[in-house]
Amino acid sequence: MRASELKDRTRHFAVDVLKLARKLPNTIAGKAVAQPLVRCGTAVGAMYRRTCKSRNHYDFMSGISVVEEAADETCYWFEVALESQLLKPEDVTPLLDEGKALKKILTRSRRVAEKRFKQRSSTSGSGSDSEDIPF
């Protein structure tokens, strides 16, 4: 998947998370789920965009790891909303599935970048050359 496609997909995911958060009840429990869900669900796209602007491999690896964690945390809050019956399964399940799919894509991106960096490091020597960006 191209970076531009993933940027669009994560932005749509953020919008869908915001729409879903509106469906949460205006209770202590609803608010307790809504705040972190909105925070991490919208952060996936924003942090991915920032990660795509990384200056070197180390910044990219750090950023993509944080994005991957945000996607995982978003899935956690979807699961909490489901298990606590704050939202209907038909509202949450498609987003939970998309969150899991994004997490898999991000995990794969991180692993590919790690592999490329190791390959380039072993062929170029130190691997710390700022021009040797593996992504």
Backbone as a chain_set.jsonl record, in Angstrom:
{"seq": "MRASELKDRTRHFAVDVLKLARKLPNTIAGKAVAQPLVRCGTAVGAMYRRTCKSRNHYDFMSGISVVEEAADETCYWFEVALESQLLKPEDVTPLLDEGKALKKILTRSRRVAEKRFKQRSSTSGSGSDSEDIPF", "coords": {"N": [[0.846, -1.18, 0.0], [0.539, 2.18, -0.82], [2.018, 5.148, 0.62], [0.444, 7.453, 0.381], [-2.098, 6.36, 0.037], [-2.427, 5.091, 2.483], [-2.37, 7.279, 4.155], [-4.787, 8.527, 3.431], [-6.566, 6.497, 4.174], [-6.153, 6.305, 6.956], [-6.987, 8.834, 7.701], [-9.721, 8.743, 7.046], [-10.43, 6.801, 8.839], [-10.062, 8.174, 11.259], [-12.098, 10.099, 11.061], [-14.319, 8.405, 11.081], [-14.057, 7.341, 13.642], [-14.555, 9.626, 15.178], [-17.244, 10.059, 14.504], [-18.36, 7.751, 15.569], [-17.828, 8.128, 18.273], [-19.63, 10.097, 18.943], [-21.903, 8.651, 19.298], [-21.683, 7.462, 21.731], [-22.944, 7.153, 25.053], [-23.892, 9.957, 27.122], [-22.618, 9.679, 29.713], [-20.785, 8.878, 32.739], [-19.315, 6.566, 32.202], [-19.491, 6.482, 29.395], [-18.145, 8.845, 28.693], [-15.657, 8.235, 29.731], [-14.744, 6.326, 27.988], [-14.971, 7.615, 25.537], [-13.133, 9.817, 25.453], [-10.336, 8.775, 25.468], [-10.616, 7.13, 23.242], [-11.186, 8.861, 21.1], [-8.856, 10.408, 21.204], [-6.697, 8.549, 20.669], [-7.646, 7.296, 18.357], [-7.839, 9.323, 16.442], [-5.243, 10.096, 16.409], [-3.819, 8.172, 15.051], [-3.838, 8.646, 12.224], [-2.819, 11.289, 12.14], [-0.282, 11.05, 13.332], [0.849, 9.196, 11.609], [1.06, 10.665, 9.238], [2.952, 12.552, 10.07], [5.085, 10.837, 10.563], [5.687, 10.0, 8.004], [7.158, 12.109, 7.111], [9.623, 11.808, 8.166], [13.089, 12.312, 8.873], [15.142, 10.536, 8.942], [16.038, 7.064, 9.292], [15.827, 6.301, 11.978], [14.061, 8.151, 13.136], [11.82, 7.495, 11.618], [11.363, 4.806, 12.406], [10.823, 5.117, 15.123], [8.545, 6.744, 14.989], [6.694, 5.148, 13.466], [6.358, 3.036, 15.167], [5.02, 4.243, 17.309], [2.657, 4.989, 16.035], [1.645, 2.495, 15.411], [1.185, 1.544, 18.009], [-0.849, 3.341, 18.768], [-2.909, 2.565, 17.055], [-3.376, 0.001, 18.048], [-4.193, 0.642, 20.663], [-6.535, 2.02, 20.095], [-8.119, -0.064, 19.124], [-8.375, -1.478, 21.497], [-10.055, 0.268, 22.988], [-12.33, 0.16, 21.412], [-13.043, -2.499, 21.879], [-13.568, -2.391, 24.631], [-15.794, -0.685, 24.617], [-17.588, -2.332, 23.295], [-17.727, -4.669, 24.972], [-18.692, -3.567, 27.327], [-21.117, -2.841, 26.566], [-21.72, -0.279, 25.689], [-21.99, 0.604, 23.151], [-23.563, -0.454, 20.094], [-22.931, -3.635, 18.613], [-23.012, -3.685, 15.77], [-22.309, -1.104, 15.13], [-19.723, -0.814, 16.083], [-18.114, -3.016, 15.276], [-17.305, -2.917, 12.441], [-15.439, -0.792, 12.539], [-13.64, -1.727, 14.438], [-12.622, -3.902, 13.04], [-11.36, -2.507, 10.929], [-9.481, -1.064, 12.408], [-7.887, -3.169, 13.352], [-6.93, -4.106, 10.904], [-5.458, -1.872, 10.027], [-3.528, -1.844, 12.027], [-2.142, -4.217, 11.426], [-1.086, -3.538, 8.909], [0.583, -1.414, 9.618], [2.335, -2.692, 11.373], [3.553, -4.438, 9.604], [4.776, -2.565, 7.923], [6.661, -1.462, 9.68], [8.251, -3.714, 10.183], [9.264, -4.298, 7.618], [10.736, -1.975, 7.14], [12.648, -2.236, 9.181], [13.965, -4.549, 8.316], [15.005, -3.7, 5.832], [16.725, -1.701, 6.715], [18.572, -3.186, 8.21], [19.654, -4.762, 6.175], [20.854, -2.826, 4.536], [22.593, -1.718, 6.36], [24.368, -3.796, 6.821], [25.602, -3.997, 4.374], [26.665, -1.494, 3.895], [28.292, -0.84, 5.959], [28.515, 0.998, 8.72], [25.844, 1.869, 8.934], [24.827, 4.17, 9.94], [24.8, 6.359, 8.373], [23.354, 9.311, 7.348], [22.297, 9.617, 4.822], [21.484, 7.171, 4.1], [18.701, 6.118, 4.078], [16.248, 3.795, 4.768], [13.614, 3.702, 3.761]], "CA": [[0.0, 0.0, 0.0], [1.302, 3.423, -0.899], [1.894, 6.054, 1.762], [-0.702, 8.349, 0.157], [-3.312, 5.582, 0.283], [-2.538, 4.87, 3.92], [-2.738, 8.579, 4.735], [-6.235, 8.678, 3.227], [-7.273, 5.479, 4.959], [-6.099, 6.654, 8.377], [-7.83, 10.025, 7.894], [-11.106, 8.265, 7.06], [-10.579, 6.094, 10.113], [-10.226, 9.202, 12.292], [-13.446, 10.664, 10.91], [-15.264, 7.385, 11.538], [-13.939, 7.274, 15.107], [-15.269, 10.792, 15.708], [-18.68, 9.8, 14.335], [-18.741, 6.716, 16.532], [-17.76, 8.702, 19.623], [-20.881, 10.836, 19.167], [-22.95, 7.689, 19.668], [-21.492, 7.023, 23.113], [-23.858, 7.861, 25.96], [-23.34, 11.074, 27.896], [-22.52, 9.194, 31.09], [-19.388, 8.774, 33.182], [-18.699, 5.471, 31.445], [-19.381, 6.899, 27.998], [-17.083, 9.841, 28.592], [-14.387, 7.567, 30.033], [-14.334, 5.624, 26.773], [-14.923, 8.551, 24.406], [-11.93, 10.656, 25.421], [-9.143, 8.104, 24.93], [-10.914, 6.602, 21.914], [-11.0, 9.969, 20.16], [-7.446, 10.796, 21.219], [-5.815, 7.616, 19.954], [-8.2, 7.006, 17.034], [-7.469, 10.404, 15.518], [-3.779, 10.2, 16.393], [-3.249, 7.221, 14.094], [-3.597, 9.332, 10.961], [-1.964, 12.463, 12.319], [1.098, 10.616, 13.58], [1.366, 8.552, 10.406], [1.469, 11.744, 8.332], [4.201, 13.101, 10.591], [6.103, 9.809, 10.378], [6.072, 10.006, 6.585], [8.093, 13.224, 6.919], [10.83, 11.511, 8.941], [14.348, 12.704, 8.239], [16.055, 9.405, 8.889], [15.477, 5.767, 9.659], [15.53, 6.236, 13.413], [12.814, 8.894, 13.335], [10.743, 6.704, 11.032], [11.097, 3.635, 13.246], [10.181, 5.606, 16.342], [7.2, 7.21, 14.645], [5.806, 4.068, 13.033], [6.059, 2.254, 16.372], [4.006, 4.984, 18.059], [1.411, 4.879, 15.27], [1.201, 1.111, 15.611], [0.638, 1.498, 19.372], [-2.109, 4.089, 18.774], [-3.909, 1.708, 16.409], [-3.683, -1.06, 19.002], [-4.966, 1.227, 21.76], [-7.871, 2.296, 19.57], [-8.828, -1.352, 19.127], [-8.692, -1.762, 22.9], [-11.221, 1.051, 23.396], [-13.486, -0.422, 20.716], [-13.397, -3.721, 22.605], [-14.183, -1.969, 25.897], [-17.135, -0.185, 24.299], [-18.416, -3.501, 22.97], [-17.922, -5.537, 26.128], [-19.484, -2.861, 28.338], [-22.398, -2.594, 25.902], [-21.945, 1.153, 25.506], [-22.335, 0.779, 21.742], [-24.07, -1.65, 19.427], [-21.894, -4.336, 17.844], [-23.015, -3.315, 14.35], [-21.644, 0.191, 14.996], [-18.313, -0.896, 16.46], [-17.38, -4.098, 14.619], [-16.561, -2.51, 11.232], [-14.286, 0.031, 12.916], [-12.678, -2.612, 15.092], [-11.961, -4.64, 11.958], [-10.462, -1.576, 10.239], [-8.371, -0.805, 13.326], [-7.005, -4.343, 13.323], [-6.274, -4.128, 9.59], [-4.437, -0.819, 10.042], [-2.441, -2.292, 12.898], [-1.362, -5.192, 10.666], [-0.349, -2.807, 7.876], [1.631, -0.643, 10.29], [3.313, -3.663, 11.871], [4.295, -4.897, 8.425], [5.626, -1.444, 7.495], [7.783, -1.377, 10.617], [9.128, -4.872, 9.975], [9.951, -4.12, 6.337], [11.744, -0.924, 7.335], [13.73, -2.823, 9.986], [14.697, -5.483, 7.461], [15.76, -2.907, 4.863], [17.811, -1.028, 7.412], [19.592, -4.189, 8.536], [20.322, -5.142, 4.933], [21.712, -1.713, 4.113], [23.646, -1.556, 7.365], [25.376, -4.847, 6.654], [26.342, -3.802, 3.126], [27.335, -0.198, 3.842], [29.198, -0.642, 7.088], [27.986, 1.429, 10.012], [24.386, 2.006, 8.925], [24.411, 5.415, 10.576], [24.885, 7.426, 7.391], [22.039, 9.951, 7.252], [21.78, 9.472, 3.469], [21.104, 5.779, 3.912], [17.375, 5.963, 4.655], [15.713, 2.557, 4.188], [12.172, 3.715, 3.505]], "C": [[0.887, 1.237, 0.0], [1.044, 4.292, 0.325], [0.686, 6.971, 1.601], [-2.025, 7.628, 0.41], [-3.522, 5.354, 1.779], [-2.872, 6.174, 4.646], [-4.243, 8.81, 4.612], [-7.02, 7.722, 4.112], [-7.277, 5.825, 6.446], [-6.91, 7.916, 8.674], [-9.311, 9.639, 7.942], [-11.408, 7.524, 8.366], [-10.816, 7.089, 11.24], [-11.628, 9.809, 12.245], [-14.492, 9.673, 11.416], [-15.231, 7.219, 13.055], [-14.698, 8.44, 15.738], [-16.783, 10.602, 15.612], [-19.172, 8.771, 15.346], [-18.776, 7.281, 17.949], [-19.023, 9.498, 19.952], [-22.013, 9.92, 19.626], [-22.808, 7.181, 21.107], [-22.421, 7.813, 24.029], [-23.138, 8.955, 26.744], [-23.384, 10.718, 29.382], [-21.055, 9.173, 31.482], [-18.667, 7.698, 32.385], [-18.49, 5.856, 29.982], [-18.257, 7.891, 27.786], [-15.707, 9.218, 28.823], [-13.855, 6.811, 28.817], [-14.12, 6.623, 25.629], [-13.601, 9.315, 24.337], [-10.691, 9.924, 24.908], [-9.37, 7.518, 23.539], [-10.685, 7.679, 20.852], [-9.524, 10.348, 20.072], [-6.599, 9.844, 20.384], [-6.327, 7.301, 18.55], [-7.869, 8.073, 16.007], [-5.953, 10.546, 15.404], [-3.152, 9.266, 15.368], [-2.896, 7.929, 12.787], [-2.636, 10.498, 11.087], [-0.505, 12.05, 12.51], [1.691, 9.901, 12.371], [1.851, 9.604, 9.41], [2.803, 12.338, 8.775], [5.345, 12.111, 10.37], [6.583, 9.766, 8.932], [7.054, 11.127, 6.259], [9.408, 13.011, 7.675], [12.084, 11.839, 8.16], [15.316, 11.546, 8.114], [15.344, 8.152, 9.383], [15.045, 5.723, 11.125], [14.235, 6.985, 13.749], [11.625, 8.11, 12.792], [10.37, 5.533, 11.937], [10.398, 4.042, 14.541], [8.734, 5.998, 16.057], [6.252, 6.09, 14.295], [5.445, 3.171, 14.208], [4.97, 2.924, 17.202], [2.649, 4.898, 17.353], [0.804, 3.489, 15.452], [0.57, 0.951, 17.006], [-0.706, 2.214, 19.453], [-3.222, 3.265, 18.129], [-4.335, 0.584, 17.355], [-4.537, -0.528, 20.157], [-6.392, 1.558, 21.32], [-8.71, 1.023, 19.558], [-9.23, -1.745, 20.545], [-9.962, -1.025, 23.316], [-12.478, 0.615, 22.651], [-13.976, -1.653, 21.462], [-14.068, -3.4, 23.939], [-15.609, -1.483, 25.655], [-18.084, -1.328, 23.975], [-18.755, -4.319, 24.214], [-18.752, -4.884, 27.225], [-20.863, -2.477, 27.805], [-22.749, -1.102, 25.831], [-22.377, 1.47, 24.078], [-22.821, -0.545, 21.175], [-22.953, -2.308, 18.622], [-21.849, -3.922, 16.374], [-22.385, -1.942, 14.1], [-20.128, 0.08, 15.187], [-17.517, -1.892, 15.609], [-16.667, -3.678, 13.334], [-15.328, -1.66, 11.547], [-13.223, -0.796, 13.628], [-11.91, -3.406, 14.036], [-10.971, -3.748, 11.206], [-9.261, -1.241, 11.119], [-7.373, -1.947, 13.343], [-6.251, -4.424, 11.997], [-5.173, -3.064, 9.515], [-3.248, -1.227, 10.898], [-1.55, -3.299, 12.169], [-0.515, -4.51, 9.595], [0.829, -2.063, 8.497], [2.726, -1.552, 10.838], [4.185, -4.151, 10.719], [5.246, -3.798, 7.922], [6.861, -1.327, 8.374], [8.77, -2.506, 10.371], [9.909, -4.764, 8.671], [11.046, -3.07, 6.465], [12.926, -1.446, 8.151], [14.605, -3.721, 9.123], [15.562, -4.718, 6.451], [16.946, -2.22, 5.52], [18.937, -2.005, 7.74], [20.362, -4.6, 7.29], [21.285, -4.051, 4.481], [22.857, -1.503, 5.089], [24.75, -2.57, 7.161], [26.178, -4.655, 5.373], [27.109, -2.492, 3.099], [28.27, 0.049, 5.012], [28.457, -0.266, 8.338], [26.474, 1.526, 10.046], [23.908, 3.305, 9.526], [24.488, 6.606, 9.639], [23.49, 8.008, 7.16], [21.465, 9.87, 5.834], [21.269, 8.079, 3.194], [19.757, 5.513, 4.59], [16.677, 4.782, 3.988], [14.227, 2.572, 3.906], [11.843, 4.697, 2.404]], "O": [[1.867, 1.314, 0.741], [0.004, 4.192, 0.975], [-0.02, 7.241, 2.572], [-2.965, 8.221, 0.939], [-4.646, 5.416, 2.277], [-3.586, 6.158, 5.649], [-4.895, 9.234, 5.566], [-8.019, 8.102, 4.722], [-8.293, 5.657, 7.12], [-7.46, 8.058, 9.767], [-10.063, 10.146, 8.774], [-12.507, 7.62, 8.913], [-11.68, 6.868, 12.088], [-12.26, 10.006, 13.282], [-15.44, 10.06, 12.1], [-16.266, 6.983, 13.678], [-15.407, 8.255, 16.728], [-17.515, 10.948, 16.539], [-20.26, 8.904, 15.907], [-19.662, 6.941, 18.733], [-19.434, 9.563, 21.111], [-22.965, 10.368, 20.266], [-23.718, 6.54, 21.633], [-22.658, 9.001, 23.808], [-21.934, 8.878, 26.991], [-24.073, 11.35, 30.183], [-20.182, 9.422, 30.652], [-17.536, 7.9, 31.944], [-17.437, 5.587, 29.405], [-17.504, 7.793, 26.817], [-14.72, 9.613, 28.202], [-12.644, 6.677, 28.647], [-13.182, 6.477, 24.845], [-13.016, 9.44, 23.261], [-10.045, 10.416, 23.983], [-8.434, 7.416, 22.746], [-10.058, 7.421, 19.825], [-9.006, 10.582, 18.98], [-5.867, 10.277, 19.494], [-5.528, 7.064, 17.645], [-7.646, 7.767, 14.836], [-5.447, 11.061, 14.407], [-2.062, 9.543, 14.867], [-1.769, 7.816, 12.305], [-1.75, 10.68, 10.253], [0.396, 12.638, 11.913], [2.895, 9.986, 12.128], [2.917, 9.458, 8.811], [3.68, 12.595, 7.95], [6.455, 12.517, 10.025], [7.761, 9.521, 8.673], [7.715, 11.083, 5.221], [10.21, 13.936, 7.805], [12.138, 11.668, 6.942], [16.213, 11.571, 7.271], [14.198, 8.197, 9.83], [14.0, 5.16, 11.452], [13.421, 6.513, 14.542], [10.563, 8.06, 13.413], [9.19, 5.3, 12.2], [9.475, 3.362, 14.99], [7.82, 5.628, 16.793], [5.116, 6.072, 14.771], [4.351, 2.607, 14.246], [4.094, 2.247, 17.74], [1.615, 4.751, 18.005], [-0.406, 3.344, 15.626], [-0.46, 0.293, 17.151], [-1.613, 1.742, 20.138], [-4.356, 3.271, 18.609], [-5.519, 0.259, 17.448], [-5.494, -1.18, 20.576], [-7.34, 1.393, 22.088], [-9.88, 1.041, 19.941], [-10.315, -2.288, 20.756], [-10.85, -1.618, 23.929], [-13.578, 0.691, 23.199], [-15.179, -1.834, 21.654], [-15.028, -4.064, 24.33], [-16.523, -1.831, 26.402], [-19.257, -1.288, 24.346], [-19.92, -4.623, 24.474], [-19.442, -5.576, 27.974], [-21.668, -1.868, 28.51], [-23.917, -0.721, 25.903], [-23.043, 2.474, 23.827], [-22.526, -1.615, 21.708], [-22.127, -1.621, 18.021], [-20.769, -3.819, 15.793], [-21.971, -1.648, 12.979], [-19.355, 0.786, 14.541], [-16.366, -1.627, 15.262], [-15.509, -4.053, 13.147], [-14.293, -1.796, 10.894], [-12.028, -0.575, 13.429], [-10.693, -3.562, 14.132], [-9.867, -4.184, 10.882], [-8.139, -1.146, 10.621], [-6.162, -1.727, 13.346], [-5.07, -4.77, 11.971], [-4.086, -3.327, 8.999], [-2.098, -0.983, 10.535], [-0.326, -3.236, 12.286], [0.646, -4.868, 9.399], [1.938, -2.083, 7.963], [3.909, -1.216, 10.773], [5.404, -4.261, 10.851], [6.383, -4.08, 7.544], [7.97, -1.12, 7.881], [9.981, -2.287, 10.352], [11.092, -5.104, 8.628], [12.153, -3.254, 5.96], [14.077, -1.135, 7.845], [15.833, -3.661, 9.192], [16.726, -5.063, 6.245], [18.037, -2.163, 4.953], [20.113, -1.687, 7.567], [21.581, -4.768, 7.337], [22.414, -4.342, 4.087], [23.965, -1.15, 4.686], [25.93, -2.251, 7.308], [27.32, -5.105, 5.292], [28.094, -2.368, 2.372], [28.97, 1.062, 5.039], [27.827, -1.118, 8.964], [25.871, 1.287, 11.092], [22.702, 3.532, 9.619], [24.267, 7.741, 10.059], [22.558, 7.281, 6.817], [20.258, 10.039, 5.659], [20.674, 7.836, 2.144], [19.688, 4.765, 5.565], [16.528, 4.767, 2.767], [13.626, 1.501, 3.82], [10.677, 4.852, 2.043]]}, "num_chains": 1, "name": "protein.A"}
